[in-house]
């Protein structure tokens, strides 16, 4: 399993990236970033920051800005301070400072400083920060040459997720008695739907590999939340949801069922049973 060093480096890289990661409301996905370094002669944590930033943009995660990192070093000799950029393993081992700086083109998002000397003058530290900024901007420019921003959509194999709020009082209508309504929408669209609430609003999450299925499920949910009214004389494409001895109940709008009497089903001829001309789930034009 991961050891203390890997955990520490991972924590630093995570801290550097968290400020640019969208909130769950903006992007309702769980992110898992794995950086496997087979060999190195430099900062693996700062390399992980750069690669993780690139991978999220390539995956379609709408990060606020790309993040890059650089490891700075310092050598103190006979009272003279020399700042090193992008230190190698030997420079880290024999140098007097390991100063990791990560951030965007505008902000620093994470810092880590280790020293082997008693203290560092403020002007030397400020100079190291400025030197780190120049290096960070150069790295960001190279990264932009590979991918200049997040892709407009998540990858083809990633589930497409839509999350939105509904009034708490509409949760029961969306779910339906014994889950009838939500199960019907899931069966018709093939999308997965979950409904939760935080005490103030209901939260609906819809997921499917197919974006069109997500859009159709969202449309059907919103028709329940804000249903249109049926107009007299207008023709609707309905679906038979219940059959009785005296007629059939047809769903014409979400949450809106109407009775078609048996006398209206024979095309002008008398029928003995509704089942002779209709079956459950059958589509039917009604007025």
TORPA-138007 format. One line per field, with one value per residue (C-alpha): residue number from 0; x, y, z. Coordinates in Angstrom, 3 decimals. Example, Ala and Ser with C-alpha at 12.3 -4.5 7.8 and 13.67 -1.06 7.14 Angstrom:
// residues 2
num <- c(0|1) $
u <- c(12.300|13.670) $
v <- c(-4.500|-1.060) $
w <- c(7.800|7.140) $
END
This chain:
// residues 287
num <- c(0|1|2|3|4|5|6|7|8|9|10|11|12|13|14|15|16|17|18|19|20|21|22|23|24|25|26|27|28|29|30|31|32|33|34|35|36|37|38|39|40|41|42|43|44|45|46|47|48|49|50|51|52|53|54|55|56|57|58|59|60|61|62|63|64|65|66|67|68|69|70|71|72|73|74|75|76|77|78|79|80|81|82|83|84|85|86|87|88|89|90|91|92|93|94|95|96|97|98|99|100|101|102|103|104|105|106|107|108|109|110|111|112|113|114|115|116|117|118|119|120|121|122|123|124|125|126|127|128|129|130|131|132|133|134|135|136|137|138|139|140|141|142|143|144|145|146|147|148|149|150|151|152|153|154|155|156|157|158|159|160|161|162|163|164|165|166|167|168|169|170|171|172|173|174|175|176|177|178|179|180|181|182|183|184|185|186|187|188|189|190|191|192|193|194|195|196|197|198|199|200|201|202|203|204|205|206|207|208|209|210|211|212|213|214|215|216|217|218|219|220|221|222|223|224|225|226|227|228|229|230|231|232|233|234|235|236|237|238|239|240|241|242|243|244|245|246|247|248|249|250|251|252|253|254|255|256|257|258|259|260|261|262|263|264|265|266|267|268|269|270|271|272|273|274|275|276|277|278|279|280|281|282|283|284|285|286) $
u <- c(0.000|0.991|3.622|4.018|5.895|3.272|0.455|2.204|2.887|-0.684|-2.030|0.083|-1.033|-4.671|-4.403|-2.959|-5.871|-8.879|-9.300|-9.951|-12.195|-15.902|-18.382|-20.656|-23.578|-21.668|-20.201|-21.840|-19.057|-16.601|-13.012|-10.225|-6.784|-3.924|-0.394|2.033|5.676|7.944|11.166|12.097|14.902|12.782|9.616|7.027|4.402|4.709|4.748|1.556|-0.056|0.682|-0.410|-3.576|-4.535|-4.048|-5.975|-8.972|-9.149|-8.884|-11.682|-13.988|-13.844|-14.622|-11.758|-11.533|-7.938|-5.015|-2.550|1.192|3.843|7.594|10.135|12.662|15.974|18.547|22.264|23.924|27.684|29.902|26.956|25.697|22.233|21.647|18.104|17.664|14.679|13.252|15.754|17.081|17.465|21.076|20.259|17.439|19.733|22.688|20.837|19.553|15.900|13.062|10.358|7.383|5.059|1.881|-0.770|-2.517|-1.280|-2.821|-2.764|-0.667|-2.809|-0.306|3.108|5.470|8.808|11.527|14.874|18.121|19.265|18.060|16.263|15.882|15.959|12.653|14.147|15.630|12.252|10.472|12.987|12.384|8.635|9.127|11.493|8.930|6.231|8.306|8.859|5.181|4.060|6.506|5.113|1.525|2.389|3.721|0.595|-1.632|0.144|-1.144|-4.676|-5.733|-8.833|-11.362|-13.132|-16.791|-18.122|-16.984|-15.520|-17.622|-17.578|-18.296|-21.891|-23.684|-25.154|-27.647|-28.448|-31.090|-33.349|-37.111|-39.542|-39.713|-43.470|-42.998|-40.799|-43.785|-45.248|-41.957|-41.536|-45.209|-47.059|-44.664|-42.189|-44.551|-43.811|-40.028|-39.843|-41.934|-39.621|-36.568|-38.112|-39.092|-35.818|-33.242|-31.751|-31.105|-32.871|-32.370|-34.297|-33.061|-33.654|-31.656|-34.689|-35.053|-35.214|-35.422|-32.377|-32.844|-29.845|-30.170|-27.429|-26.963|-24.167|-26.456|-26.929|-30.224|-31.664|-30.646|-32.320|-35.532|-35.687|-35.124|-37.891|-40.337|-39.437|-39.918|-43.321|-44.306|-42.825|-44.431|-47.149|-48.871|-52.647|-54.708|-56.791|-60.329|-60.533|-56.780|-55.443|-52.917|-50.796|-51.584|-50.722|-53.177|-52.365|-55.460|-58.321|-61.738|-65.097|-66.395|-63.378|-59.663|-57.641|-55.128|-52.152|-51.986|-49.591|-47.386|-49.770|-52.780|-54.952|-58.294|-61.062|-62.017|-65.458|-65.997|-68.676|-65.959|-63.606|-65.426|-65.153|-68.923|-69.491|-70.476|-67.738|-68.165|-64.739|-62.169|-59.466|-60.799|-59.403|-56.824|-54.031|-51.971|-49.179|-50.722|-50.464|-53.721|-54.707|-57.317|-59.187) $
v <- c(0.000|3.657|4.780|8.047|9.701|8.807|9.944|13.243|13.931|13.037|15.392|18.262|17.624|17.394|20.679|22.328|21.163|21.491|25.284|24.826|21.731|22.577|22.072|19.034|21.229|22.270|18.850|15.945|13.414|11.677|12.255|9.726|10.729|8.239|9.334|6.448|7.514|4.687|6.677|10.299|12.779|15.661|16.474|13.721|15.742|18.742|16.442|14.894|18.336|19.054|15.630|15.628|19.041|17.803|14.584|16.409|18.766|15.822|14.029|17.032|18.194|21.938|23.092|26.854|27.041|24.685|24.229|23.616|23.109|23.576|22.546|25.218|24.656|26.748|26.507|28.550|28.873|31.352|33.633|33.632|32.296|30.749|29.747|26.744|26.031|22.528|20.775|17.293|14.508|15.365|19.062|18.130|15.861|18.230|21.569|23.608|24.057|22.189|24.704|23.430|26.016|25.165|27.389|28.856|31.735|34.136|32.468|30.193|27.262|25.266|25.670|23.348|24.429|22.278|23.765|22.445|25.852|27.931|30.522|32.177|35.966|37.422|38.855|35.458|33.770|36.477|36.008|32.267|32.855|35.157|32.663|29.904|32.020|32.434|28.672|27.959|30.227|28.507|25.085|26.283|27.478|24.024|22.414|24.738|23.499|20.003|20.995|24.594|23.972|21.382|19.418|20.489|17.100|14.177|11.147|8.842|6.045|8.264|8.516|11.728|13.243|16.032|17.358|19.976|21.172|20.786|21.993|19.639|19.302|17.885|14.966|12.707|13.431|12.698|9.388|8.429|5.835|2.960|4.509|4.078|7.397|7.366|3.688|4.414|7.246|5.046|2.217|4.516|6.446|3.938|6.589|6.131|8.646|9.368|11.855|13.251|16.326|18.490|19.676|22.800|21.578|18.295|17.226|15.107|13.359|11.654|9.504|7.550|6.902|8.533|12.300|12.185|9.755|12.105|15.021|13.050|11.891|15.469|16.668|14.131|15.011|18.721|18.001|16.537|19.423|22.055|20.210|21.823|21.864|19.768|21.871|20.910|19.817|19.296|15.954|14.127|11.027|9.035|5.656|3.180|2.818|1.025|-0.971|-1.363|-2.840|0.574|1.966|2.696|5.288|6.994|9.037|12.163|14.271|13.479|13.052|13.561|10.500|10.622|8.052|6.906|5.276|1.867|3.387|5.530|2.634|0.574|2.972|3.306|-0.382|-1.900|-3.906|-6.280|-5.898|-3.114|-5.782|-6.633|-3.359|-2.118|-3.428|-1.891|0.326|0.809|4.238|5.983|9.356|11.018|14.333) $
w <- c(0.000|-0.153|2.339|4.213|1.353|-1.274|1.028|1.729|-1.933|-2.816|-0.152|-1.512|-5.100|-3.992|-2.096|-5.211|-7.398|-5.095|-5.616|-9.353|-9.133|-9.694|-6.866|-6.787|-7.826|-10.953|-11.738|-9.857|-10.381|-8.086|-9.223|-8.661|-9.871|-9.811|-10.639|-11.096|-11.366|-12.531|-12.214|-11.643|-11.179|-9.968|-8.061|-8.437|-6.513|-8.844|-11.852|-10.510|-10.246|-13.907|-15.167|-13.042|-14.374|-17.943|-17.308|-15.831|-18.808|-21.190|-19.283|-19.627|-16.005|-16.158|-13.925|-13.433|-14.682|-15.332|-12.458|-12.696|-10.055|-9.721|-7.081|-6.134|-4.357|-2.525|-1.936|0.837|0.471|2.279|2.999|-0.593|-1.474|-4.895|-5.875|-8.152|-10.409|-10.958|-8.742|-9.494|-6.975|-6.152|-5.770|-3.404|-1.377|-1.098|-1.246|1.683|0.684|-1.016|-1.882|-3.877|-5.427|-7.366|-8.861|-11.883|-13.994|-11.467|-8.055|-5.883|-4.709|-2.619|-0.989|0.835|2.263|3.861|4.924|6.356|7.578|10.507|8.420|5.009|4.493|3.330|0.141|-0.782|-0.245|-2.260|-5.061|-5.020|-5.327|-8.318|-9.917|-9.315|-10.968|-14.127|-14.262|-13.571|-16.417|-18.770|-17.794|-18.218|-21.713|-22.618|-21.119|-23.162|-26.270|-25.469|-24.422|-23.867|-21.758|-20.576|-23.273|-23.679|-22.527|-20.429|-22.216|-24.344|-21.758|-18.763|-17.539|-18.434|-15.273|-14.775|-11.307|-10.517|-7.732|-7.425|-4.723|-1.736|-2.110|-5.631|-4.526|-3.864|-7.302|-9.071|-7.225|-7.406|-5.295|-4.538|-6.989|-9.944|-11.645|-11.315|-12.326|-15.415|-16.488|-15.924|-17.953|-20.826|-21.046|-19.809|-17.507|-13.799|-11.542|-7.849|-5.753|-2.450|-0.330|2.050|4.006|1.876|-1.725|-3.575|-5.577|-8.688|-10.269|-13.661|-15.181|-18.406|-20.910|-23.512|-23.153|-25.079|-22.525|-19.726|-21.506|-22.088|-18.456|-17.268|-19.581|-18.174|-14.580|-15.266|-16.819|-13.447|-11.495|-13.727|-15.658|-18.632|-18.515|-20.920|-23.274|-24.302|-27.922|-28.326|-29.590|-27.373|-27.893|-24.752|-23.238|-21.717|-18.012|-16.686|-18.157|-16.501|-17.526|-18.520|-20.358|-20.314|-18.444|-20.701|-19.513|-21.669|-19.579|-16.582|-13.664|-15.964|-16.751|-18.530|-19.010|-22.498|-22.141|-23.715|-25.976|-27.630|-28.380|-31.003|-33.892|-33.970|-33.197|-29.873|-28.119|-25.183|-23.593|-23.632|-23.963|-27.421|-28.812|-26.265|-24.081|-21.276|-22.530|-25.966|-27.544|-28.296|-29.734|-27.569|-27.661) $
END
